[in-house]
Amino acid sequence: MTDFRRGVRIGVDVGKARVGVARSDPDGLLAVPVETVPRAKAAVARITALADEYAATEILVGLPLNMRGEDTASTQDARDFAAAVAAASVVPVRLVDERLSTVSAHAALRDAGRSQRNSRSIVDQVAAVVLLQQALDVEKSSGRPPGTPVPPAQESA
């Protein structure tokens, strides 16, 4: 078994209208849904408040890339959101590849017998669970933190 950094992680799936939030247990065994945050001015503050509430050691923000690993229309939005969270947070923020997390979330909900219409309120949370679980699994198998760090904002003079 490789070294695994203990601590609760917060997973964030950034959408245009909503932000899904999940968390892990301290041992990184399981990611579970937390809540769906409306995409508004208060979203970043809510994410950092949840990180504080769960005593998170890290926030993982999903980076939507296409199947070739290239940027999509949503990639810069996710980077900007992650930078805002990093500027407001006392814990490190990392961007993690979230290819297919929303597709996987819809499939899981469909398999559970939920229609897309009935799932709208929770699909973002499920996508956050999927991206967080993938990140935990990558770290456990590789022994390295997933994704790339988001540098804290520099003070402007």
C-alpha atoms as a printed R data frame, in Angstrom:
    type eleno elety resid chain resno       x      y       z
1   ATOM     1    CA   MET     A     1   0.000  0.000   0.000
2   ATOM     2    CA   THR     A     2   1.305  3.445  -0.893
3   ATOM     3    CA   ASP     A     3   1.408  6.393   1.454
4   ATOM     4    CA   PHE     A     4  -1.909  8.165   1.679
5   ATOM     5    CA   ARG     A     5  -2.257 11.594   3.225
6   ATOM     6    CA   ARG     A     6  -4.951 11.375   5.887
7   ATOM     7    CA   GLY     A     7  -7.619 14.045   6.126
8   ATOM     8    CA   VAL     A     8 -11.045 15.006   4.880
9   ATOM     9    CA   ARG     A     9 -11.137 16.246   1.300
10  ATOM    10    CA   ILE     A    10 -13.869 18.407  -0.198
11  ATOM    11    CA   GLY     A    11 -14.758 17.695  -3.837
12  ATOM    12    CA   VAL     A    12 -16.294 20.478  -5.928
13  ATOM    13    CA   ASP     A    13 -18.076 20.101  -9.280
14  ATOM    14    CA   VAL     A    14 -18.437 23.587 -10.790
15  ATOM    15    CA   GLY     A    15 -21.437 24.219 -13.010
16  ATOM    16    CA   LYS     A    16 -22.928 27.333 -14.559
17  ATOM    17    CA   ALA     A    17 -26.029 27.281 -12.315
18  ATOM    18    CA   ARG     A    18 -25.001 25.041  -9.406
19  ATOM    19    CA   VAL     A    19 -21.902 23.770  -7.607
20  ATOM    20    CA   GLY     A    20 -21.952 20.210  -6.312
21  ATOM    21    CA   VAL     A    21 -20.070 19.487  -3.102
22  ATOM    22    CA   ALA     A    22 -18.913 16.147  -1.685
23  ATOM    23    CA   ARG     A    23 -16.569 15.153   1.121
24  ATOM    24    CA   SER     A    24 -14.452 12.182   2.040
25  ATOM    25    CA   ASP     A    25 -13.861 10.470   5.339
26  ATOM    26    CA   PRO     A    26 -10.425 11.135   6.927
27  ATOM    27    CA   ASP     A    27  -9.056  7.815   5.615
28  ATOM    28    CA   GLY     A    28 -10.114  8.585   2.044
29  ATOM    29    CA   LEU     A    29 -12.173  5.429   1.722
30  ATOM    30    CA   LEU     A    30 -15.463  6.937   0.665
31  ATOM    31    CA   ALA     A    31 -16.750 10.127  -0.926
32  ATOM    32    CA   VAL     A    32 -20.291 11.173   0.043
33  ATOM    33    CA   PRO     A    33 -22.566 13.999  -1.156
34  ATOM    34    CA   VAL     A    34 -22.792 17.140   0.978
35  ATOM    35    CA   GLU     A    35 -24.934 19.739  -0.784
36  ATOM    36    CA   THR     A    36 -25.648 21.664  -3.961
37  ATOM    37    CA   VAL     A    37 -24.658 25.320  -3.737
38  ATOM    38    CA   PRO     A    38 -26.341 27.861  -6.035
39  ATOM    39    CA   ARG     A    39 -23.796 29.474  -8.352
40  ATOM    40    CA   ALA     A    40 -23.956 32.988  -6.953
41  ATOM    41    CA   LYS     A    41 -21.622 35.478  -5.282
42  ATOM    42    CA   ALA     A    42 -21.851 33.517  -2.022
43  ATOM    43    CA   ALA     A    43 -20.756 30.193  -3.594
44  ATOM    44    CA   VAL     A    44 -17.041 30.577  -2.818
45  ATOM    45    CA   ALA     A    45 -17.785 31.591   0.783
46  ATOM    46    CA   ARG     A    46 -20.071 28.554   1.181
47  ATOM    47    CA   ILE     A    47 -17.384 26.199  -0.151
48  ATOM    48    CA   THR     A    48 -14.793 27.576   2.280
49  ATOM    49    CA   ALA     A    49 -17.345 27.405   5.135
50  ATOM    50    CA   LEU     A    50 -17.982 23.728   4.339
51  ATOM    51    CA   ALA     A    51 -14.231 23.081   4.287
52  ATOM    52    CA   ASP     A    52 -14.014 24.665   7.753
53  ATOM    53    CA   GLU     A    53 -17.081 22.783   9.016
54  ATOM    54    CA   TYR     A    54 -15.650 19.405   7.984
55  ATOM    55    CA   ALA     A    55 -12.072 20.346   9.008
56  ATOM    56    CA   ALA     A    56 -10.937 19.603   5.465
57  ATOM    57    CA   THR     A    57  -7.246 19.323   4.667
58  ATOM    58    CA   GLU     A    58  -7.753 20.017   0.960
59  ATOM    59    CA   ILE     A    59 -10.331 21.168  -1.605
60  ATOM    60    CA   LEU     A    60 -10.386 19.380  -4.971
61  ATOM    61    CA   VAL     A    61 -12.076 21.278  -7.796
62  ATOM    62    CA   GLY     A    62 -13.045 19.370 -10.927
63  ATOM    63    CA   LEU     A    63 -11.377 20.506 -14.153
64  ATOM    64    CA   PRO     A    64 -13.573 19.720 -17.164
65  ATOM    65    CA   LEU     A    65 -11.398 18.567 -20.063
66  ATOM    66    CA   ASN     A    66 -12.460 16.874 -23.271
67  ATOM    67    CA   MET     A    67 -11.596 13.240 -23.991
68  ATOM    68    CA   ARG     A    68  -8.261 14.315 -25.524
69  ATOM    69    CA   GLY     A    69  -7.348 16.173 -22.323
70  ATOM    70    CA   GLU     A    70  -7.871 19.586 -23.910
71  ATOM    71    CA   ASP     A    71  -9.691 22.595 -22.511
72  ATOM    72    CA   THR     A    72 -13.444 22.918 -23.044
73  ATOM    73    CA   ALA     A    73 -15.761 25.914 -22.845
74  ATOM    74    CA   SER     A    74 -16.089 25.256 -19.097
75  ATOM    75    CA   THR     A    75 -12.398 24.789 -18.308
76  ATOM    76    CA   GLN     A    76 -11.506 28.445 -17.727
77  ATOM    77    CA   ASP     A    77 -14.632 28.918 -15.597
78  ATOM    78    CA   ALA     A    78 -13.513 26.050 -13.350
79  ATOM    79    CA   ARG     A    79  -9.963 27.458 -13.160
80  ATOM    80    CA   ASP     A    80 -11.337 30.910 -12.204
81  ATOM    81    CA   PHE     A    81 -13.638 29.388  -9.574
82  ATOM    82    CA   ALA     A    82 -10.757 27.330  -8.131
83  ATOM    83    CA   ALA     A    83  -8.567 30.462  -7.984
84  ATOM    84    CA   ALA     A    84 -11.315 32.323  -6.104
85  ATOM    85    CA   VAL     A    85 -11.643 29.418  -3.645
86  ATOM    86    CA   ALA     A    86  -7.844 29.309  -3.204
87  ATOM    87    CA   ALA     A    87  -7.798 33.050  -2.484
88  ATOM    88    CA   ALA     A    88 -10.518 32.662   0.173
89  ATOM    89    CA   SER     A    89  -9.419 29.368   1.717
90  ATOM    90    CA   VAL     A    90  -6.848 28.506   4.351
91  ATOM    91    CA   VAL     A    91  -6.505 24.946   2.988
92  ATOM    92    CA   PRO     A    92  -4.797 24.016  -0.293
93  ATOM    93    CA   VAL     A    93  -6.872 23.803  -3.469
94  ATOM    94    CA   ARG     A    94  -6.095 21.416  -6.340
95  ATOM    95    CA   LEU     A    95  -7.605 21.071  -9.819
96  ATOM    96    CA   VAL     A    96  -8.373 17.450 -10.747
97  ATOM    97    CA   ASP     A    97  -9.342 15.964 -14.092
98  ATOM    98    CA   GLU     A    98 -13.064 15.325 -13.977
99  ATOM    99    CA   ARG     A    99 -13.633 13.841 -17.419
100 ATOM   100    CA   LEU     A   100 -16.955 12.026 -17.509
101 ATOM   101    CA   SER     A   101 -17.885 12.769 -13.863
102 ATOM   102    CA   THR     A   102 -21.217 14.355 -14.838
103 ATOM   103    CA   VAL     A   103 -21.862 11.631 -17.431
104 ATOM   104    CA   SER     A   104 -21.102  8.992 -14.758
105 ATOM   105    CA   ALA     A   105 -23.361 10.796 -12.275
106 ATOM   106    CA   HIS     A   106 -26.290 10.831 -14.737
107 ATOM   107    CA   ALA     A   107 -25.719  7.140 -15.513
108 ATOM   108    CA   ALA     A   108 -25.639  6.213 -11.812
109 ATOM   109    CA   LEU     A   109 -28.848  8.131 -11.147
110 ATOM   110    CA   ARG     A   110 -30.519  6.567 -14.206
111 ATOM   111    CA   ASP     A   111 -29.438  3.123 -12.977
112 ATOM   112    CA   ALA     A   112 -31.025  3.978  -9.625
113 ATOM   113    CA   GLY     A   113 -34.327  4.647 -11.408
114 ATOM   114    CA   ARG     A   114 -34.239  8.451 -11.298
115 ATOM   115    CA   SER     A   115 -35.143 10.487 -14.362
116 ATOM   116    CA   GLN     A   116 -32.907 13.325 -15.471
117 ATOM   117    CA   ARG     A   117 -35.635 15.781 -14.451
118 ATOM   118    CA   ASN     A   118 -35.938 14.264 -10.952
119 ATOM   119    CA   SER     A   119 -32.148 14.221 -10.585
120 ATOM   120    CA   ARG     A   120 -31.416 17.843 -11.431
121 ATOM   121    CA   SER     A   121 -31.139 18.905  -7.779
122 ATOM   122    CA   ILE     A   122 -28.629 16.191  -6.850
123 ATOM   123    CA   VAL     A   123 -26.698 15.417 -10.044
124 ATOM   124    CA   ASP     A   124 -24.092 18.070  -9.162
125 ATOM   125    CA   GLN     A   125 -23.493 16.430  -5.771
126 ATOM   126    CA   VAL     A   126 -23.197 13.009  -7.381
127 ATOM   127    CA   ALA     A   127 -20.724 14.423  -9.952
128 ATOM   128    CA   ALA     A   128 -18.701 15.862  -7.038
129 ATOM   129    CA   VAL     A   129 -18.726 12.414  -5.385
130 ATOM   130    CA   VAL     A   130 -17.516 10.799  -8.629
131 ATOM   131    CA   LEU     A   131 -14.642 13.271  -9.134
132 ATOM   132    CA   LEU     A   132 -13.611 13.092  -5.471
133 ATOM   133    CA   GLN     A   133 -13.691  9.281  -5.395
134 ATOM   134    CA   GLN     A   134 -11.603  9.157  -8.594
135 ATOM   135    CA   ALA     A   135  -9.075 11.583  -7.052
136 ATOM   136    CA   LEU     A   136  -8.857  9.520  -3.836
137 ATOM   137    CA   ASP     A   137  -8.353  6.329  -5.847
138 ATOM   138    CA   VAL     A   138  -5.624  7.953  -7.977
139 ATOM   139    CA   GLU     A   139  -3.759  9.090  -4.871
140 ATOM   140    CA   LYS     A   140  -4.046  5.662  -3.251
141 ATOM   141    CA   SER     A   141  -2.752  3.863  -6.339
142 ATOM   142    CA   SER     A   142   0.017  6.336  -7.232
143 ATOM   143    CA   GLY     A   143   1.051  7.634  -3.805
144 ATOM   144    CA   ARG     A   144   0.933 11.181  -5.215
145 ATOM   145    CA   PRO     A   145  -1.614 13.942  -4.649
146 ATOM   146    CA   PRO     A   146  -4.057 14.141  -7.573
147 ATOM   147    CA   GLY     A   147  -4.234 17.021 -10.012
148 ATOM   148    CA   THR     A   148  -2.336 20.274  -9.837
149 ATOM   149    CA   PRO     A   149  -2.138 22.834  -7.023
150 ATOM   150    CA   VAL     A   150  -3.906 26.165  -7.419
151 ATOM   151    CA   PRO     A   151  -1.543 28.840  -6.104
152 ATOM   152    CA   PRO     A   152  -2.977 31.157  -3.470
153 ATOM   153    CA   ALA     A   153  -3.731 34.618  -4.852
154 ATOM   154    CA   GLN     A   154  -0.847 37.039  -4.786
155 ATOM   155    CA   GLU     A   155  -1.403 40.304  -2.967
156 ATOM   156    CA   SER     A   156  -1.637 43.098  -5.489
157 ATOM   157    CA   ALA     A   157   0.114 46.362  -4.661
